């Protein structure tokens, strides 16, 4: 017997004679897309909650190219890698919220400058 690897999803069922058979599962387009995007993209709604931004605003940023993303059947997705770039800012903002001291313009500019330098170093590597 030859066994081949298949990327087609299957489900095992028992037929009338008691034999176990593999039956191909037909996934919906959404299920296929979700399996492809699983670890690389997140829904815009999840991203909006994570960075505490209104979903409509985030979708506008995605639609006009301010943030890179993809739209599939009216649903926006944003790269997990892009969202991970927000992590340092999330921590800084959380720290500032805890202190209840608003950042100065110089502090804000320094944060963005530091992030841009880090992005450039990452590109150069």
N, C-alpha and C positions, 0 to 999 in steps of 0.2 A: 504494500500500500504506500502511495506517495502522499506526503503531506506538504502542502504549500501554504505560505503565509499570505493572508489576505487582509486588506485594509477595510473590506466590507464588513460592517457589523453583523453578527449573527446571534440568534437566540436558539437555544436547544429545546426541542419539544419531543414528547413521546407520542408516537402515532398509535393507531388502533391495535397494531400487533405487538406493542410494547417496545418497539425499536426507538432508540434515541436518534433524532435527526436534527441537523443544523438547518435553520431557516433564516434566510437573509432578512434583515430588518430594514425597512425603508424609513430612513430618517427624513423629517421635514427639513426644508431649507434652513430654517432657524436652528434646528439641532445640529446640522452640518456646520453652519457658520460658528455656532457656539463652541463646538469641539475644536475648530481651527483657531479660534481666538482665545481659548481658555486661559493661557498663561501670558499672552502678549498684550491683550487689550482688556480694558474694563469699560462697562457701560458708563456713559456720561453722567447718569444720575448718581452712581456710586462715587465718581470722581468729584462731583459737585458737593456731595455730603462730606467727603474727606477734606476738601479745602474750604468748606463752609462758604460756598458761593451759590447763588441762585442758579438752578438748572438752566433757566432761560438765558442767563448771562453766559454761562459756560458754553451752551450751544451756539450762541452768537459768536463767541471767540473761535469755536471750531469751524463754523460756517464761513467766517471771513478770513480764516487762516492764521489768526493770532496764536492759536494752539494747533498743533498737528493732530489730526484724527481722521477717522473714516466714518462714512455714513452708509448704512446698509438698511435699505427698506424703511427709511425715515428714522432709524435709530442710530444715534451717534455713539462711537466708541473712541476712547483715547488710550494711547500707548501707556502701559504700566511704567515703562522707562521714563517717559515724560513726567508722569505723576511722581515718580521717585525723586525727580529733581526738586520737587516742592518740599520734600522732607526737611531739609535744613531750615527753610523759611517757616514751616509749620512749627518747628521747635522754638525758633527765635520768637515767633509771634505768641506762642504759648507762654514762654518765659516772660515776655513783656506784659502779657495779660495778667500773669500772676503778680507782677510788680506793680501793676496799675500805673506805670509811667509810660506815656506815649513816646515813641522814638523820635529823635530829632531828625531833621532833613539829612544832616551829615551821616547819621547812623543808618538811615535807609539807603542812601547812596553807597555807603561802604558795604552793606549787605549785597546789593546788586553787583557792585564792582568785584567783590570776592567771588560771587557765583560765576560771573562771566570769566574771570581768570581760571577758575576750576574747570569750566566747560572747555576753555581753550586748551588747557593742559590735557584734558581727556581726549580732545580731537588730535592733538599732537602725538599722543602715545600710540 
